[in-house]
């Protein structure tokens, strides 16, 4: 984070997301403020709360992608939730606090993976020794006490054993034993009961199994597996034994509290429009449930209590029907930074197809090339694709850049289908090819609604 200045954050986001400079600037400042806060005294640090962001703009213009890329830059735990999931809790919705629990679970996995990487070398070495013990059990003379008058044969047997073991170790490292099967003993918990799963019950069942894990008996089960698979199983077991889980949990909770990012999408779907009955009551209820978490509260998780005071919340919505002012005043006040994202036009679509690191043209070209077919898109073909996207967005629902995926899938449908049977060759996609494949669909509005 020392080197991630707001300008550099925006530069990194520019590699994947076209335009939307205002939104990128807002999230860059919010991320940098977290680093600034860490340098303050403990007393002042607790007083400074994150400046939550409300992104306003139609679907498919980069709201989610900005938040996701930001979390990757900061290596922060990140979770995306849809606000509409929390409507009608107990019927089809979810408990609002579940997003904090899910974020904590993600942080735990991140920290555990980091700790396991630190002990990887030691874990691989221990796993290797276990496999060698299975392939070549120690000689009997090493396993029991033998008479003192027979030292020479013992030494000779020990020397032969060590020599054979080293040869096996070399073969194991070189992959010469990869096709060999061994019997591996795997231990698993025996669960003496089950709960009939219903909405939300699957999570309850999983939590109960974890809570009772220490009291459940372990059952040894023998499996016949190939050596590479056995190596993975034993490596994971040994790495788990080497790491301190109490330390991992403590670090995961701290990372959730200090660096966690929660992206609440479709916030406009729970904005009530002044009615005091009907579905609006449920929407306002979701807002009131969200409020204490966004304000800062303590949420109980299976790993321990988690404070939400310094989690960064990024909310987003199209606000086609409702307005940000339709949110309850208390919730509006918790999202002080407003970033309005611009609608995408033809120029942006052309840039999205060509410029980002994960540009769509690069993705589709690489996919088809795996079949030995080299695709080349001319500049006029890319312009034509962008034109089609703009036209279809105008005559149907405007779904932003997501329309490009649909159009490219339809455009390359035949090539994708025939590619495995086609001998190695090069194909040139030009404007005429695009018109030939898509013009009839665009002319028929009903057809374009259905297909594109």
N, C-alpha and C positions, 0 to 999 in steps of 0.2 A: 504493500500500500504506500510505502514511502515514495515510490516513483510514479504512482498512479495519480497524477494531477488531474483536475477536471478536464483540461485540454486533451491529455493523453487518453482519458476514459472515452471522451467523445470520438477521438481518432480510432480507438479500438472498436467502438460500436459502429463507426462508419464502414468498417471492413465487411460488416454483415447486414447492416440496415441502411437503406437509401432514404435520404431526407430526414424529416422530423427532428430538426436541429433543436427546437425549443424543448421537446421532451427529453432528448439526450442530455441537454445542458442541465435540466432540472434533476435528473437521476444522478448525473456526475457530481453535482454539488452535494446532493444528499449522501452519496457514498464517501466523498472526501470529508464531509463533516463528521462522519463516524471515526475516521482516522484522527481528525483534529481533537475530537472528544477524548480519545484514549490518552492523549498527552497532558490532559488537565489533572488537577488535584482530585482526589477521591470525592471530596465534598462537593466540588463544582460539577464533577463528571455525572453524578446522579441527578443533578438538577436539569441538565440539558437533555431534552427529549428529541427523538428523531422527527424530522419534518416530513410527515407522510405526504404522499403525492396522489392526486386524482388526475388520471389521464382521460381525456374526452375525445372521442373520435369513433368513426364507424369501424366495422369489422374488417380485418385483413389489411390494416395499414401499419402494423408493427408494434402494437402496444405490448403484447405478450413477449415478443422476441426481444424487445428492449430490456424488459425486466429479467428475462432468462439469461441473456448475454451479460447483463450487469452482475448477476450472482456468480456466473462463471469467472468473470474478471476478479471479483472479490474473494473467490473460493468460499462463498458463504452458503449455508443451508438455504435452500429455496423451495417453496411449494406454491403451486397455483391451485386456487379453488374457485368454484363458481358460486356466487352469492345465492343463486336460485336453488342450489342444492339444500340450503338451510331452511327453505320454506316448508311449512307443515311438518315440523319435527314430530316424530312418533308415527307418521303415516308414510311419507315417502322421502323425508328429508334427513339431514344429519345434524348431530349436536354441533353447535358453532365451535366449541372448545376443541373438537376433533382436529381442526387444522393446526393447532399448536402441538397437539400430541403427534400428529404426522410429521411436523417439522422437526420435533425432537428425535423421532425415530430416524429421520434422514441424517440429522447431525451425528447421531450415534454411529450409523453405518460409515459416514465419512471419517470420523475420528478412529473408529475401529480399524478401517482399511489402512489409515496412515500408520497406526501403531503396529499393525501386522507387517507392513512393508519394512519397518525398522528391524524387525526380528526375522525377516524372510531368510536371510543367509543361514542363520542358526536353525530355523525350522526345516529348511531344505536338507541340511546336514543330518538332523535327527531323523527325518523321514527316510533318508537314504540308508541310514544305519538299520532302521526297522525292516526295510525291504531286504537288505542283505542278510539280516537275521532269519527272515522267512526263507529266502533262497538257499542260504547256507547256515543252518543252525550250528551254534558253537559245539565243538567236539565234547564227548562225554567227560573226558579228562578235565575239562574246564568247568564242568557242571557239578562234579562231585569230588570228594576227598579221595585221593589214591594213595597207596602205600609209598613210603619215602624211598624204598629201595629201587624204584623204577623211574628215575628222573630223566634219563636220556631219551627213551621212547616218547615221553610226554613232551619234551622240548622239541623233538623232531616233528611230532604230530601238530604241535602248536605253530611251528614254523610253516609247515605245509598248509595248514588252515589259513594263516595270515596271507600267504602267497596267493592262494586260490581266491580269497576274499577280495584282495586288491585287483586281481584280474576281473572278477565280477563287477567291482566298483567301476573299473574303466569301461567295461561293456555297457553298464547301466548309464554312464554319462554320455557315451557315444550313441546311445539309442539302439544298440544291437539287441536289447532284450524287450523292446517295445511290444512285440507280438506275443510275448509269453504271459500266461495267466498265472495268478497266485491266489491262494485262499486268504482273504482278509477278514479279520474280526471287527465288525462295526457295532458300536454300542448305541442303542436308542432307547428313549423313554417309553415305558408301557403306560398308555392312557386307559384306565379301566372304565371310562364312561365317555359318552358323547352327548352333545346338545343338538337338538333338531334345529338346523339353521333357518333363520328367517331374516328379515331386513334388520341389519345391525347385530344379529345374533352371532354371525361368523366371527366378528371382532371380539365379542364377549367370550366365545369359546376359546379363541386363541389366547386371550389374556388370562383366562383361567388355567390353561395348560402351562403358561409361563409362570404364573404365580405358584402353582403346585409342583413345578419342575423339580425342585430340590427334594420333595417328599416322594416322588414317583420312583418305582424301581427301574433299574436299567436292565435291558435284555441284550445279551450278546448274540449277534447274528452273523453267520459266516457268509461271505459273498465271494464269488469267483470273478475277479476283475483283471483286466490287463494292467501291466505295470505302470503305464503313464497315468491311468485313472487312480490306481492305488497310491501313486506318488502325490496326486492332488489331494486325495482324502486325508492321507497321513500328514501332508504339509499343513493343511487347514487345522487338523487336530493339534499338531505340535505348536503352531503359531498361536492358537487359542490358549494353550497352556502357558505360553511365555508372556502374554500380555496381562497387564493388571486391569481387570474389567472395572473395578471401582474408580480407578483413575480415568478410564475411558468415559464412563458415565458422567463423572464430574466435569470433564473437559467438554463433553457433548452438550450438557445443559448450559455451561458458560457460553459456548459458541452460539447456541440457539438464542440465548438472552441478549448477547452483545452484537452478533452479526447476522442473525436470522432475517430473511426477507419473505414476506407473505404477499402474494399477488392475488387480490380479490377481483376476479373478472365478473362481468355482468352486474355490476353494482346498480346500474340503472333499472334492472329488473325488480329490485326490491324498493325502489323509490315510490312512495305512495303519493297519490295526486289529490289528497284532501278528503277522500271518502272515509267515513267512520264505520263502514260495514263491508262485507264481502271480502275478496282476496286482499284488498289493501290493508286490512287489519293484520293479516299474516305477514305481509311485506314489512310493515312498520315493526312488527314483533321481531323479525330477523334483524332489522337495524338496531333495535334496542338490545338484542343479544350480542351483536357485534361491538356495540359501544364500549362495554367494560374491558374487552380484550384489546381494542385499539387504544383506549385511554391508558391502560396499564393495570393488570390484575395478576393474580397468581392462579395458574392452571395446574391441577393435579394430573400427573402422567404416571405411567408404570415405572418410570425411571426416577421420579421425584418431582417436587414442585418446580414449576418454571414461571419466572416473572416475564410479563410481556411488555414492560415499560419501554424497553429500548429495541424491540423488534421493529424493523422498518416495514410499514404497510404501504403497498402501492395498489390503489383501486383503479378500475377502468370500466368504462361503459360507453356505448354509442350515444345514449341520451337522445334517441330519435323522437320518442313519445314524451318521456319525462325530461326534467331539467335537473342539474345539480342542486338547485334551490328546493327541489321536491324532497330531498333527503332531510331527515330530522335535523334541526339546527345543531344539536350536540355533535352529531356525526360529521356534519359539514365542517365544524370547527376543528375536527381532528385530522382534516386533510387540507392543511393551509396552502400547499403548493398545487396550483392548477396548471396543467399542461394540455393545450389543445393541439391535437394532431391533424395535419392537413390531409385532405382527400388526395388520392394518387391519380395522376393523369398519364397520358401516353409517354412523356419523357421519363417519368419515374419507372414505368413498366419496362421501357427499353433498358434502363440502367439496372433494374432488378434482374433482368434476364442475363446481363453481361458482366456486371462489375463485382458484386460481392464474392467473398471467398467461396461461399456455398451457392453461387449463382445457379439458377435452374438449368440453363443451357449446359453448364459444366457437369451438373449432376446427370442429366439425361445422356449426354455424350459419353460419359464414363460408364454408365450402365450398359449402353448398347455395345460399347467397345469390348466388353467382357465376352461378347459372342464373336469377336473378330471383325465387326462391322464398324468402320470409322465414319462418324457423322460430321458433316460440316454445315453450319448455319451461316448463310450470307447475311449481310447487314440489312438488305431489303426484306428478308424473311423475318428477321427479328422485329423490324418496324411493323410488318404486317400482323404478326402475332399480337403486338402491343395494341394495334388498331382494333383487332377483333376483341381483345379483352375490354377495351374502353366501350365499344359498341354493345357488347353483351351486358356489361354492367349497367349501361344506360337503359336498355330495353327490358332487363329483368332486375333482380335484386342486385344492389351494389355490394359485392363481397370483397372488394379491393384486390390485392395481389393474389389472393387464393384462387381467383379466376384463372390465373396463368397456369396453375397446376392442371386444372380441368382441360384447358385448351391444348396444352402440350400432350396430355395423355391421349386425347382424341386424335391429335395430329399424327402422333407416332404409333398409333394402335397397330396398324398393319406391319410397320417395320419391326416393332417389338415382337409381334406374333411370328413373323417369318424369319427373324434374325438367326435362330439356331440352325435352320436348314440352309441358309444362304452361305455360299463359300465366301472366304475373306474378300471384302471389297470396300470401296469408299462410296458414300452416298452424299449428295449435295442437296440440302434443303434450301430452296429459294422461294421468293414471294409467290410465284406461280403455283408451286406445290401446295403452299399454305392456302391459297385461294381455292384451288381444286378440291382440297379436302374439307374446307370449312364454309365456303360461300353458300352452299345449299342450305346448310343448317342455320346460318345467320338470317337468310332471307325468310325462312319460316319461323316466326316468333314463337309459336307453340313448341316447335321442335327444339329451338335453341334453349327454351326454358327447361325442357326435359333433359337434353343432352349436355349443354354447356352451363 
